């Protein structure tokens, strides 16, 4: 089987790498644990939002952060056999080399997306409350637009797994108006960590866990540690989030370059002309961390050489999601899906609000005097803003459901989960329920302490472990077609097979 990956780079150039795959590949599925579920009107990888300012809210309280539910799944291969991992390394190196060559050319607006000729569908099977791990290819039926079709790939859950957790902390200063942590709260965050906490985070109950920690500040990305399973190294990196420590030796904080060819977008230029401070390049930093971590995410095999060893990688982003370039959350999601990496955004709030991503708006509200239209939807989510006038004890001002809806959607688009800074209502009377958070409290009522960040990392670890270690995958290489179109794929069990399929559905264009 030939796997072809086409990468579209700055300057309009293309890099195409073909690799022959001689072993099956797999895409791990989702084991749904705690995390944020997005609005039920979400329908597909393209955000579809309702008209602005309608009174439509999820049937739960805003501060119920531990809801158990599904994350929608869209993706390409995420956890591959050794041969395909080697192929992915070749692709990554090829892309990097072409990118270095293009860095010398005239900058151009880049395009971030990837294509593949391989189609996979992940799924899980349960009998009662237990996962089924003894399925055979004959137990599975793959439907294409409702009609059975053949598949050439059948992948069972891995026996040996290494999980790489890539964490980027956006520490852009709050005083710069687009950051979240103040100098004091950031110091408090770094002082929280201990070696005991580091050991617990690295405990995978038989699965090897590794961490890569990145620090992002305005437009500078640094790697503080790379793919480590050493508690002392992890602890030292977490304690350097606020900046280099006293007496720190050289080479611990490694500068990571941002992609070449990016430029400030038109909306950012307009906002700066009206007095807005420069926006951080947070999504660009996350994209760079995703690419940089690919070089360290190597396959681990035990000494005996296991033929069902696999490696998984997940990206966790603590950030407001502010972005001064034309890069959007959908662009980042596309590259993460192509790399098989689920993304776990942790939305931190910024006051005043962020410059809307291209195509998004704030429900008619102006941004530094500029009325940006939002044909793709509202930054506050499909329901927009809940307006309540006049301000009364029963309705103290306007509220919104999401801190940064497009950024939080990264979880659903890539098979991860989404989280938010913890909201502490200040003007709500006991027993009073409000839709979302008060816009008037955006600058004072949110926190992300060391303990809260620790809790999120633990939940991400559990979710990613379940996701990468308990799923099957079927796949095929579609026949070449001059007219590509969207197909609906679904996995079902043969009539004699017992159990219930979870997940097992996706759309693909080929």
Secondary structure, DSSP 8 states (H G I E B T S, - for coil): -EEEEEEE-GGG-EEEEEEE--S--B-------B-B---TT--SSS-----TT-----SS-TT-TT-B-------S--B--HHHHHHHHHHHHHHHHHHHHHTTS--------EEESEEEEEEEEEETTEE-----GGGEEEEETTEEE--SEEE---SEEEEEEEEEEE---GGGSS----HHHHHHHHHH--HHHHHHHT--TTSEEEEEEEEEETTEEEEEEEEE--HHHHHHHHHTTTS--TT--TTSSEEE---TT--B-HHHHHHHHTT-----BHHHHHHHHHHHHHTT------TT--TTEEEEEEEEEEE---BSBS--HHHHHHHHHHHT-EEEEEE---SS-----TTEESTT--BTTB----TTEETT-TT-EE---S-BTTB-S-EES-SSHHHHTHHHHHT--BEE-EE--SS--TT---SSEEGGGTTTSEE--HHHHHHHHHHHHHHHHHHHHS-EEEEEE----SS--EEEEEEEE-TT--SEEEE-EEEEE-
